[in-house]
């Protein structure tokens, strides 16, 4: 019997605006969402606001203009959640 595949998304700019709205909608639909963005406090606020949703919100401060930061963010995401991603930027 097949197991249910975990759905994982990485949303850049997840600390505010459209990124936060997309992240919350995905988590509401049961996705595990990795929020990437420069402002740790904003990311953590989105995570706190998503408490009680079906899915999981996880914040990883990342500056997408710095390659090393992006690589580190994906390393952390991979170690925590697996390897299949949908990327929203």
C-alpha positions, 0 to 999 in steps of 0.5 A: 500500500503506498504511503502518503507523500509529504508535500514540501514547499520553499517560499522565498519572501515568506516573511510578508506580503504575497510570500506569507499569504502563499505560505499560509495557504499551502500550510492550510492545505497540509503542506510543510512550508519552509519560509526563506527570507532576510528578516528572521523576526518577520519569518517567525511572526508568520510561523507563529500566525500559522499555529494550528494549521494542518501543515507546518511552517518553518522559518530559515533566514536566507538572503537569496542575493547571496549564493552561500546563504541560499546553499546553506538554506537548502542544506538545512531544508534538506536535512529537516524535510527531505529532497522534493521541493516546490519553489515559489519566488 
